[in-house]
Amino acid sequence: MRSTDLGNAFLSISIVFAFTSILFSNISFAILGVAFATSYVYSYLRFVRELERTDLHIERNILDEMAFMMEPVSITVEVLNRDPIPIRGTFEDLIPDDCVLSAGSNKATMTLPPRTLLKLSYSVIPQKRGTHNIRGMKIDRTDSLGLLSEEQIIEHGSVVNVHTEKRILETARAMAGKEHLEFSGIGRNPAIVLREFEFDGIREYIPGDRARDIHWKLLPKLNKLMTKTYRKEGALPTTIFVDCGRSMRLETGKVAKMNHALDISIQLSNVLISSFHPVGVATFDELRVIGKVPPALGKHQFDKIVKALADVPRTIKDTTPGQVQRGQIDSSKTNPTKPASVQNAGGKNTFLSSLEKLSPGGQKNLGIGLEGGVKETLARNKGQEQLFIVISDLISSRNAVLASAKICRATGNRMLVIHTYDDWYRNQGQVLEVKDAEGLYSNLNESIKLEAALRGSRASYIRIGPADAAPRITRAIRRGKT
């Protein structure tokens, strides 16, 4: 609690009167000094009491169900004073740090009488993707005499889930009307198809068959009616696993791997749902599944997927300079099973090495979140074929992806791995030395070996960079180029 200018003046006057009464032995000055001091003490005690008995009811509404980065989000706040004492001061709704006020006002300076409602309406523009927390209401209060002031915060939080950019959804909707996703995997039946029925064969006509299915061209040759038969294509329930590990969240170039993976997962989900195929998403890090939306075809399934992806942790800046770190090749020779980009990536090395200590098996535990998520999905849908699409940089989740591919092969399920290749996302245009070029070659060689291992487990594989958009990926899958 602090004194206002008027409160400081009261204290100064009381002290002056006290000294004057002592110097001149004047009782009148003593009485005035005591009066000023008493008024200040009374105001202090009363103000403390008012702060303790504060009773406010706050109701905050986020008017936009789906919020996007760099797009305004409308918010309304209603504050009801349920205390019989009026509240004087400036009311301010605390907006998140990564948001900018764009319209309206989140402040109001007034005296809020008892049983009275204060309404605030404003809009903010989120600057980053992720979860933004509105902490509560801050009130810069003053007492009835204006001698004291205090900053009081009424805790009443609200969460705004912000996605990347609105154009991503617009692109997804446009794609859904043009593209369909067809998985070219092992076996006769494609995992995901646009057609509901496919031609299966010809048999002799049986009364009751549809006339439009009769093969009229065979009538002159066989002298009998033949009818076409069709089989119904079964669309596999599809789960898109998005890697949210630390290596995915590091921003090393203009496009972060994490944000690119989210954009692709949104667009692929909308293409599948628009083609009437059940789809869900799951986000995972090195140790666990963060969030999951089971495959479904409900009316609001796409909205559920977008909201789930909005809860993904934010990207973080990579403080490691340069495109390829010196010493990569030496460390890769020491441990050839680990990609060079993992072994020498600044903060990555410390983070991954700490994970290796979780068990004597060392790196085997890296990415267990994905493996556990795949096993759980298969256990819940025992006997039903599944398709898993994994979007990852295959750094911290490398071994888990390989293990999951083997599980899918053993259980008769399918997997598609979309590899956000780390070197392609790093800043370009730098002059490379010989060791740096050798490091890039070593990384690519490891990636090719990894691709061969995945294909050996009958998993499809696509290597992508920041310039690869979802339309190109869907066309590659549909044409069987995976």
Number of C-alpha atoms within 10 A of each C-alpha: 13 13 18 16 12 13 21 15 14 20 19 15 15 24 17 15 21 21 15 17 18 12 9 9 11 14 14 13 19 19 15 17 23 16 14 20 19 13 16 21 13 12 19 20 10 13 21 15 11 16 14 8 11 17 15 16 14 19 14 19 12 16 12 12 11 16 25 25 19 19 18 19 24 19 17 17 17 14 18 18 20 16 17 12 15 17 23 19 19 17 24 18 24 17 19 17 11 14 18 15 16 15 14 14 14 21 17 15 13 13 15 19 17 14 13 13 15 15 14 18 17 18 22 22 20 28 16 18 23 23 18 19 16 18 17 17 22 18 20 15 23 22 21 13 12 15 22 22 19 18 13 15 16 16 12 15 14 16 12 21 23 27 29 23 17 14 11 17 18 12 16 23 16 14 19 21 12 9 19 23 23 20 24 21 19 15 7 7 13 16 23 26 22 16 12 13 13 11 10 10 10 14 12 12 17 10 7 6 12 11 11 9 14 19 17 14 10 13 12 9 8 9 8 12 16 19 20 17 15 14 11 11 16 16 23 21 21 25 25 26 25 28 32 29 25 20 31 27 20 20 20 24 17 11 15 20 30 27 22 20 24 23 24 21 25 23 23 25 26 26 26 25 21 20 20 17 22 21 27 24 25 24 27 24 22 22 18 16 22 18 14 19 20 18 21 18 17 13 9 9 20 21 15 17 22 23 18 19 26 22 19 25 18 16 21 15 11 16 12 15 11 15 24 24 19 15 14 23 24 14 16 21 12 9 12 13 12 19 24 26 25 21 22 20 20 15 15 20 14 12 13 20 14 11 18 15 12 13 10 9 10 14 20 17 21 24 27 24 21 28 24 17 20 24 14 12 14 18 11 9 12 11 11 12 18 23 21 25 21 26 27 27 26 27 27 30 28 19 22 23 23 22 20 25 28 21 19 23 17 11 14 14 22 27 28 24 26 22 20 24 21 24 19 18 20 20 16 13 7 8 10 14 11 8 16 19 14 15 24 21 13 20 24 17 13 19 17 13 13 19 20 15 15 22 17 14 20 19 27 25 21 17 19 19 17 19 11 13 14 21 21 12 19 21 15 17 22 19 12 13 13 19
